[in-house]
């Protein structure tokens, strides 16, 4: 089975569903991850409010080293999880709300056309990060059912350090995946993101991810679990 994971930024995939990705790859599924945003460009000195500045060659050259490093980390994390297909795109980091839904959706449609997945994963829209919201909205558009579509399930995942801060709405999953055997691989994959990992109590820390996995495990009867929301299922 072909599974497409659509993420806004490198590390979203590990934070939200690293254990599940490992479980799916171990079971023999073909998995591809696409990162729509650079995940780094928003960390620029904010000298201008003109979003188009992020596209200039001059600015891109200034962050080239950090961008290459983050993408190398993403590839290393993917190897841990058993993913060998990755695409990096260049939508503006933390400014995807400045791009039309049509443009993002068409980009995702193109990826779907090339890969032909059966299941598509995406970030939840109940999230403080505008990129996560934009990816959700565009993916819902891009995966709309039609006669020749191979997509049978569209599923959203939380992203610790963003989803839990979406007050007052609480993330309410309805799918729980046992990752008790895969939790160590999730941690190892996160450790590959040396530029993104943080110390506890930050949500992007090993201790926090363990606590989150234990919480969802306690909800579902597993030692460790990851939680998801079913958006659409066709049978």
C-alpha positions in Angstrom: 0.0 0.0 0.0 1.2 3.5 -0.8 1.0 6.1 2.0 1.6 9.8 1.6 2.6 11.9 4.6 2.1 15.6 3.9 3.9 17.8 6.4 4.4 21.6 6.6 7.9 21.5 8.1 10.7 19.0 8.7 10.1 17.3 12.1 6.3 17.5 11.9 6.2 14.0 10.7 8.3 12.6 13.6 6.5 14.7 16.3 3.0 13.7 15.1 3.4 10.2 13.8 7.0 9.0 13.9 6.0 5.7 15.6 3.2 5.0 13.1 5.4 5.7 10.1 7.9 3.2 11.5 5.1 0.7 12.0 3.8 1.2 8.5 7.2 0.9 6.9 8.0 -2.3 8.8 4.8 -3.8 7.6 6.0 -3.3 4.0 4.1 -0.2 3.0 5.6 2.3 0.5 5.8 5.6 2.2 6.6 9.1 0.9 6.9 12.3 2.9 6.6 15.8 1.4 7.6 18.9 3.2 5.8 21.9 1.8 7.6 24.7 3.7 11.2 25.2 4.2 10.8 25.1 8.0 13.6 27.6 8.5 13.0 30.9 6.7 10.8 32.4 9.4 13.8 32.6 11.7 15.2 35.5 9.6 15.7 39.0 11.1 12.3 40.5 10.6 13.5 43.7 8.9 10.7 43.8 6.4 7.0 42.9 6.3 7.1 42.1 2.6 6.7 38.3 2.4 8.2 38.2 -1.1 11.6 38.9 0.4 11.9 35.3 1.3 12.1 34.4 -2.4 15.1 36.5 -3.2 18.4 34.8 -4.0 20.2 37.1 -1.6 18.1 36.0 1.3 18.1 32.3 0.4 21.9 32.4 0.2 22.0 33.7 3.8 20.1 30.7 5.1 21.4 28.1 2.7 23.6 26.4 5.3 20.8 26.1 7.8 18.4 24.9 5.2 20.8 22.2 3.9 21.4 21.1 7.5 17.7 20.8 8.3 17.0 18.8 5.1 20.0 16.5 5.9 18.4 15.9 9.3 15.1 15.2 7.7 16.7 12.6 5.5 18.5 11.0 8.4 15.2 10.8 10.4 13.5 9.3 7.4 16.1 6.5 7.2 15.4 5.7 10.9 11.7 5.4 10.1 12.1 3.4 6.9 11.1 6.2 4.5 13.1 6.5 1.3 11.0 8.9 -0.7 11.1 12.6 0.3 10.2 15.8 -1.5 11.2 19.3 -0.2 9.2 22.2 -1.5 9.8 25.9 -0.8 6.6 27.5 0.4 7.2 30.4 2.9 7.8 29.2 6.4 5.1 30.3 8.9 3.6 32.5 6.1 1.7 29.9 4.0 -1.4 31.9 4.8 -0.1 34.4 2.3 -0.3 31.8 -0.5 -3.6 30.9 -2.1 -5.3 27.6 -1.2 -5.4 26.9 -4.9 -1.7 27.1 -5.4 -1.0 24.8 -2.4 -3.7 22.4 -3.4 -2.5 22.2 -7.0 1.0 21.3 -5.7 -0.4 18.6 -3.5 -2.5 17.3 -6.3 0.6 17.0 -8.4 2.3 14.9 -5.7 -0.8 12.7 -5.4 -0.9 12.2 -9.2 2.7 11.1 -9.3 2.7 8.9 -6.2 -0.9 7.6 -6.3 -1.4 6.9 -2.5 -4.1 4.9 -0.9 -3.9 6.8 2.4 -3.0 10.4 3.0 -1.9 11.9 6.3 -1.8 15.6 7.0 -1.7 18.0 10.0 -4.8 18.8 11.9 -6.4 22.2 11.3 -6.9 22.7 15.0 -3.4 24.2 15.5 -1.8 27.6 16.1 0.6 27.3 13.2 -0.8 28.9 10.1 1.3 26.5 7.9 -0.4 23.5 9.5 -3.8 25.1 8.9 -3.0 25.9 5.3 -1.7 22.4 4.6 -4.9 20.9 6.1 -7.2 23.1 4.0 -5.3 22.5 0.8 -5.0 18.7 1.4 -8.8 18.4 2.0 -9.2 20.2 -1.4 -6.6 18.1 -3.2 -7.9 14.8 -1.9 -11.6 15.4 -2.7 -13.1 12.2 -4.1 -13.4 11.6 -7.8 -13.8 8.6 -10.1 -10.2 7.8 -10.7 -8.8 8.6 -7.3 -7.0 5.8 -5.4 -7.3 7.6 -2.0 -9.4 5.6 0.4 -8.5 7.4 3.7 -7.5 10.9 4.7 -6.3 11.2 8.2 -5.0 14.1 10.3 -2.4 14.1 13.0 -1.4 16.4 15.9 1.9 18.2 16.1 3.2 18.7 19.6 4.4 22.3 20.2 1.5 23.6 18.0 -1.7 21.6 18.3 -1.9 21.7 22.1 -1.7 25.5 22.1 -4.8 26.0 20.0 -7.1 27.3 22.7 -9.9 26.9 23.5 -10.4 23.9 21.1 -9.0 20.6 22.3 -7.6 18.1 19.8 -10.1 15.2 19.8 -8.7 12.1 18.0 -10.7 9.0 17.1 -7.9 6.7 15.9 -5.2 5.3 18.1 -2.1 3.4 16.9 -0.1 1.2 19.3 3.5 2.3 19.0 4.9 0.4 22.0 7.4 -1.4 19.8 8.2 1.7 17.7 8.6 4.3 20.4 12.4 4.0 20.5 12.6 4.6 16.8 10.4 7.7 17.2 12.9 9.0 19.8 15.9 8.2 17.6 14.3 9.9 14.6 13.7 13.1 16.7 17.3 13.0 17.9 18.3 13.3 14.2 16.7 16.8 14.2 19.4 18.4 16.3 18.4 21.8 15.2 14.8 21.3 16.2 14.8 19.2 19.4 14.5 21.0 22.7 14.9 20.3 26.4 12.0 19.4 28.6 9.4 20.8 29.4 9.3 21.9 25.7 6.9 19.7 23.7 9.7 19.0 21.2 11.6 17.1 23.8 12.0 13.3 24.3 10.4 13.5 27.7 7.4 15.4 26.4 6.9 13.0 23.5 7.1 10.1 25.9 4.5 11.7 28.1 2.2 12.4 25.1 2.5 8.8 23.9 1.8 7.5 27.4 -1.3 9.7 27.6 -2.8 8.4 24.3 -1.8 4.9 25.4 -3.7 5.3 28.6 -6.7 6.5 26.6 -6.6 3.5 24.2 -5.2 0.6 26.4 -1.7 0.6 25.0 1.6 1.4 26.7 2.4 4.0 24.1 0.2 5.3 21.3 -0.2 8.0 18.7 -3.5 9.7 18.0 -5.2 10.6 14.8 -8.5 12.0 13.4 -10.2 10.4 10.5 -11.3 13.1 8.0 -12.6 10.9 5.2 -12.9 7.1 4.5 -14.2 5.6 1.3 -15.1 1.9 1.1 
